[in-house]
Amino acid sequence: MRSSFALCVALAFLLGTMSPAAALPASEVNNGMLFGGQWTPANATAVETSNFSDLKAVTEVYTATWCDNCVDVEHALEDVKAEGHLIQYHFHSTLSDPFGVAELEQRWRDKYEPNSPPGVVFNGTMKKVGSVADDGTLQNEFTNLARQDLGLGQGTTAFSWTPGVCEDVFACGTMTWDLDIDGEHLDNASLTVYAYIVETAADYEEGTNGLGTYPHIVRDMIDVGDTSQGSMMVSLPTPHDGDDLEVHLLYEIMPNPPEVMEEEPEPAEPSEDTPALSVVSTMMVVGLALAFTQRIRRGR
């Protein structure tokens, strides 16, 4: 009895002295940038032109239906979204999560490095891991990250979507884009244009973090081209529930990898055995010469 009481006291003391989880500050990704975010419901026709200054921060979220502290992050992001600062794209873990897509999760790991949920990346340039604020509150920290300027300068992006009639797929349509950007941003860099297919929200009551309804689910990322102007037919996946797919236009600019200069092979160094062989060879030649000379003399 006394030992049980002592154990309880020790546990209470330990819990009371444990410090809260340390806040992890956002860190630079240094792997290109992502911008755009013009969108429309997939079943509606849309035409839109936006100035760069009007674009919201592209905010990618790594989350899971079983992740409890992801809820705090997502609620904070919704608050910042309500103020008009960002647009969200949620990528789900494939671990016990019906909304996870293996290719999308692998893309997250390759581009932003692996981490456990939650993780948030702003404009492809700044990454925040965890749910503990490093700058007052999560809302304040996310607002500051969303307001960071990509330095795009003046420019515009035009986006249009026309639903189509296609066989053997849930739905399809034609996406057209026109990017007017200062050419210096594409010097020694490559442009990739994506159609993000997003499900507005899907229900999953079995999710253990209690949300029940999960928003902004990225269903697919479709590479539609690498030019500043173009048009492409896009096929859409079947939504988890309802008919609430969205089509979003995103631009990714990636720095080209540095050229690897091939080094000329260095001339082979003479072997350490070479001098010795040269001496032996010289002695043999001299010896043969002397023998030949003596033979000639004897013949006379």
N, C-alpha and C positions, 0 to 999 in steps of 0.2 A: 504494500500500500504506500509506504513511504517512498519507495523507489519510483512508483508511478507518478506520485505527486512531484517528486524532484524532476522527473523527465518533462512533465507538463510545464513546470516553471522554467526549465532550461529552454524548451521550445518557444515559450512566450517571450523570453528575453531575446532569443535569436531573431525571431520575427520582428520584434520591436526595434532591433538595432540594424536590421537590413536596410540599406539605402534603396530608393527606387531605381528602376532601370535607367542607365545613363542615356542621355539624348545623343543621337548621332546627327551631326550637322550634314546638310546637303553637300554633295561632292560633285565636281565636274566630271562629265562623262568623256569628253574629248574624242568623240566618235561621230562627228557631223552634227547636223541640225535638222529638225522636223518642223514644218509650219504648214499653214493652210486651215483646214477645218470647215470649209464650205460644205453644206450638206442639204439633203432633202429626203423626205419619205420616199421609199423605193417605188411606191405606187402613184407618185405624183410627178408631173412635169415641172422642171425648174430651170431658170436662167438667172445667174447672179454674177455680178462683178464687184469685187471688193478691193479697197486700198489696203496695202500692207498694214497701215496704222490702225485699221479697223479689225484686224484678225485677232482672235483670242488665243491665249496660250494653249498649245496642244499638250494635253496632260494624259500620259499613259499610266495606268494603274495595274499593278500585279496583285491579285487578290484571290480569295478562295471562300467557298461557302461554309467552310469549317473554321475560318480564321476570325477569332473574336475581336482582336484589336484592329482588324481591317475595318470594322464598323465605325470606330472613332475616326479613322482616316477618311472614310467615304462620307461621313456626315460633315466633316470639316470641309472637304472638297465641294460638297453640295452648297455649303454656305458661301464659299468663294465664287462658285459658279453663279449663284443667285445675284451676285454683285456685278456679273458680266465680265469676269476676268479670264475665264478658262472654258474649255470644252473637254469632256472626259472620254477616255477609251479604256475599257476594263478588259484585261487579259487574265483568264482564270488558270489556276494550277490544274494540272491533269491528275493530281492525287485526290481520289475520292470526290471529284467535283464534276458534275455532268456538263458544265459549260467550258471545261478545259479543252484546248486543241493542241495536240502535240507539236505541230509545226510552229504555231504562234508562241508557245512556251519556249521552244528551242531558240527561236529568233530573239526573245527577250534575253535569254542567257548569253547568246553570242554577242548581242549588241550592248547590253547593259551589265553583263556579268551576273552570275547566279546569286540569288538571295531568297530567303524565305519571305512569304507575304507578311505584311504589306510592303510594297515598294511603289514609289511615285517618281516619274521622270517628266520634267517640264521641257517642252520643245526639243527633246532629244539631247539636251545639254547639261541639265542638272538633275541629280538623283537623290531622293530622300528615302531612306530605309527606316522602317519602324514607325511607331505611333507616339513617340515621346517628342514633344516640341523642343527645339533648340532655340527658338526665338519667341518667347512668351507663350503664345497658344499656337496650335496647329493652324488655325484660321489665319493668324497673322503671318506665320512662316510661309504658308502656301500662297498667300496674297503677294508677299514680297518676291517669291520665286516666280510667280506668274507674271509679274510686272517687269521682269528683267528683259532688256531689249536685245534682240538678236542682231541688231545693226544692219537690217536689210535695206534701210534707206527708203527712197520713194519707189513705188512700183504697184502693180495691180495683178490680181488673179481673177480669171473668168472661168465659171463653171456652169455646165448645163447637163441635165439628165432627162432622157426621154424613155419612158417605159416601153418595152417591146413585147412581142408575142413569140415565145420560143417553145420548142418541144423538148421533152425529156428533162426539163429543169423546173424548179418551183417558179422562178420568174427571171426576167432579164431586162436589159435596157442598154442604151448607148450613152456613154459618158464622154463629154468633150471638155477640154481645158485649154487655157491660153495664159501663160505666165510671162509677165513683162517685168524683168528683173535686171538690175545692173550686171553687166557681163563679168565684172570683177569677182562676183561671188562664185562664178563657175570656172574661174581660172584655176587650173590644176585641181579640179574637183569634178565629180560626176553627179548628175541629177537623175533621180528615180521618182516617177509619179505613181502613186498608189490610190486604189479605191479601197477604202476601209468599209466593210459591210458590217453594220452594227445592228444588233437587236435592242430596241428601246428598253425593254424589260422582259424578264421571264420569271415565272413562279417556280419555287423549289422549296416546299415546306419542310423537306428533310434536312435542309441546311442547318447545321448545328450552331451557327452564330446568330440565329434568330431573325435574320432579315426577312426571310420568306420570299420577297420579291427582289430580284437582282437586276440593276439597271446597267445600261451602256455596254452591253456584252459584245466584244469584237468577235464576229463569227468567221471572218476571213479577211486577209490582206491580199489584194490582187495587184500585181505589177502590171500597169497599163502602158508603160513606155518610159523612154529616157530623153524625150525632147520637150522643149518648152511649149509646144503646141501639138495637139493630137486629138484623136477620137477613137474609141474602142467599145465594142460590144462586151458587156459584162454579165455573166451568169450569177444568179443569187442562190444561196443555200436555203433549205427549208428552215423556217424559224422553229424554235423550241415550242412556242405556243403563240396563238394569235397571228396577226398579219401586220407586224410592226417593224419591218426591216427598214434601215436607213442606208443611204449611200453617201459617203464622205470623200472629199478630195484632199489628199495630203501630198506634200512635196518633201523629199529627203535629199539633202545635199551632203555628199560624203567627200572628204579629201582623198585625192588619189594617193595610193601607197607610194612611198619614195622608190625611185628606180634603184635597182641593185646593180652597181657597177662591177663588171667582171674584171677581176684582177689578172694581169698578165702573169703567167707562170715565171717564177724566178729561174735564172739559169742554174743548172745543176752544179753543185760544188764538186770539185775534183775529189775523188776518193782518197782517203788517207793512205791507201795501199799503192796509189799511183807512183809517188816518188820512189818507193822501194823497187817497184817493178821497173821503173826507168833506169835505175842504177844497175839492176841485174841485167837488163837488156843491153845497156851500154857495155858492161863488162864482157858479155858474151860476144858482142860485135868486135870489141878490141881483141879478145882472145882469138877469135877466128881469123882476124886480120893478121895477127902475129904469126899464127900457125901457117897461114897461107904464104906469108912473106918468107918464113924459114924454109918452107918447102921449095919455093922458087930458088932460093939461094943454094940449097942442096942440089937442085937439078943442074945448076951451072957448074 
